[in-house]
Amino acid sequence: MLAVNHVLLATSITVAGSVILDRQFFLPFIVFVVVASLLPDIDHKGSEMSKLVPVINAALPHRGVTHSIFAVGLFGVLMLLLSEYYTYFSIVLLILGIAGLYFLEKVASKKLFTGGNPIMTFFSPKTTRFIVRLFTGVMSVFLFLATILIWNDLYRGEIIGLLTIGYGLHLLGDFVTKDGIPLIWPFSNKVGLKLFRTGSTVEGVIGFILVIINILAIIQFIDHFDVGQSEYWANYIQWVV
């Protein structure tokens, strides 16, 4: 699955799942779901994220250990251990957040403007670029707001949970493609639903549907948890003022 669709899938499931399960989280923290949903492709030399640490894509095959249940568990444990060192944890989150949003805008701009993409049927290139920049701009503001709270013990567990969810949902995105993933690593057999090829027209249609689902899910989240009310924000901000 393409990077932009990994993000759309992860955010839609996270936000919709939160409403369905009635489990509130601080909306600015969605930026960590966005970033973590891009991380498994750090083993792919063609991904923007891999440029952060090119030595990894040189040492590991694409859709190898980073695309397994083992990697999800290891990632969650590492984040939990790192969270004990407040300064380092905060620095890592900021670096991941800034880099992730930067690469997301590059990937989205490159992939959405290709011929045959269903999104281009409904929106002009200028409108689509505006939407992409608006989304990453809002995510940047969310990252700024999140940095206010990542120093507080109360929210570290929430952040780690969302990071792990984002990472795990990347695997779901690749699980449904024809290439599959080595879910039970170190066994190398790749499994999956094999519904479509990465970058195909089918995925383009799915990506467009995910955009709609995200919009509806966010509207439901805002309404369900009264995000528009000052009490929602005060519930979080009061712990750092």
N, C-alpha and C positions, 0 to 999 in steps of 0.2 A: 504494500500500500504506500502511496506517496505521502511525503511528510505532512503536507497540508491536510490531507484526509485523516492521518493519524491524530492530528490535533483536534479536528472536528469531531471525530469519533470519541476521543477521550473526554472532551469537554461536555459533549451532549449526554453521554452516559453518566458522568459524574454529577452534573446539574440535575438531570431528570431523576437519577437514582436518589439524590438527596431529598427531592420533593416526595417521591413515592415512599421512601423509608422514613420521612419526616425527621431527617438528621441534618440539622442546620450546620453550615460552616461559613466562615467569613469570606464573602464573595471575592475580595481581592486576592485571596489565596489560590484562586483558580489558575493564576499565572504559574504556579508550581506544577499543576497538572499539565499545562501546555508544555513546559520545559521538559518534564520527565517523559512525556509521550514521544519526544524526539531522541532521547538518550540511547535506546538500544541500537539505533543505526550509526552509532559512533564507530562500529566495526566495518562500515561501508565506505570505501574510499571515494565514492561519488557523492556522499552526503556532505552538506555544509557543516553539520555538527562534528564530523570526523576531523575537520581542519583544526579543531581545538587541540587535539592530541593525535597527530597523524601516525604515531608509532603504534597505536592500538589497531588501526585498520590494516597496518602492515603485518601485525603479528597474529591477528585473528581473522578467520574466514567470515564473510558476511552471512548473517542468519545462522550463527553458530551458538556458542555458549551465551551470548548476550540476549538471545531470543529463547530463553528457557525458563522454566519455573524456578530452577536453581538460581538464575540471575536475579529474578524478582525478589526472592528471599534474601539473597546476599545484599542486594541494593538496600532493602529495607533495614537490615541489620546494620550495615555500614552507616546509614543515615542516623540510626538510633544511637550508635556509638559516638559518631561525630557530634551529635547534638549536645553531648556532655561538655564539649569545649565550645562555649558560647561564641567567642570571637571567630574561631575558624569556621564554625557552622554557618554563621551569618555571612562571612566572606564567600564561602562556597556557594551559598544560595544566591547571593547577589551576582556572582560571576556567571552561574548557570542561567539565572534569569535574564541578564542583559544579553549574553551570548545567544540564548535560545530565542529570544524575541527578534534579535537581529537576523539570525539565520532563517527564522520563520518568515519574515517579510521577504527575504531574498527568494526563498523557495516558492512561496505563494505567488509572488510576482512573476516568477519564471514559468511555473506550471499552469497557472490559471489563464495565461494569455496565449496558450497554444491553440492551434487550429483544431476544431472539432470538439472543444470543451463545451459541455452543455451550458455552463455559466455564461459563456460569451454569447449564447443565443438570447439571453434575457438582459444582459448588461453590456454597455459599451466598454472598451478598454479603459477609458478615462474614469468611468464610474467604478469599475472593478478595482482599479488602482486606489481610488479614494476609499473604498470599503476596506481594502487590505491595510492601508495606512491608518485608517480610523481604528480598526481592530487592534493593530499592534500598538497604536498610541494609547488606547484605553488600557491595554495590558501593561504598558509601561507605567501608567499612573497607578495601576493596581500593584505593580512591583514596588513602587515608591511607598505606597500605603502599607504594604506587607512588611517592609523593612522596619517600620515603627514597632511592629509586634513580634518579630522573630527573636527579639532579645528577651521576651517574656516566657517563662517556663510554661505558663498556662496553654500556650498555643503551639508549642513545639511538637506535641503529639499529633495535633491536627495537621500541621505542615508535613510531617513525616508520612502520615497516612495518605495525604493527597499526592505526595511525590511517588509513593509506592503504587497507588492506584493508577496514576498516569503512566508509569513504567509498564505495569501489567497490561493496561489496555492497548499499548502498542503491540503486544504479542497477539491480542485478539484480532487486531487489524490485519496482521500478516497471516494469522491462522486461517482466515477465510479465503486467502489468495491461492492460486494454483501451485505456487512454489512451496507453501507450507513452512513450518518451523520445527526445529528439533526440541519439542516441548519437554521431553524427558531426557535432557542432557545428563550424562555423557553418551547416551545412545544417540547415534547420528541420524536415525531415520526421521525424516521430516513428515509431519502429519498436518492435516488441515482439511477444511471443507472444499477447497479447490473450486470456488465459485467464479472467480474471474482472475485475469492477469493484471499485475501492477501496471498502472498507467493506461489501461484500456478504456474504451468508451463506457463500458459498464461501470467502471470505477468513477468515471467522470459524472455519471448520473447519480451514483451513490453519494458522491461528494456534494452535489447540489442538494440532494435530499437532506444530508447532514446539516447543511447551512440552515435550512428551514427548521429542522428539529432543534438546533441550537437556539434559534430565535424564540421558538415556542417554549422551550425548556427554561430559558432565562426569564421570560415573561412570567411563567408559572412560579419560578423560584422567587422572584421579586414580590409577587402577590402573596404567595404562601407564607413567606417569612417576614413580610412587611419591611422589605429592604428600603422602601421609600420613606419609612418613618425614622425619626432621629433616635428612637429607642434601640433600633437594631445596631446602629453604628456606635451609640454610646455604650452598649453592652460590651464592646471590644475595646474602644478607645479609653474607657475609664480606667483600664488596668495599666495604662502607660502615662497617664497625666498626673 
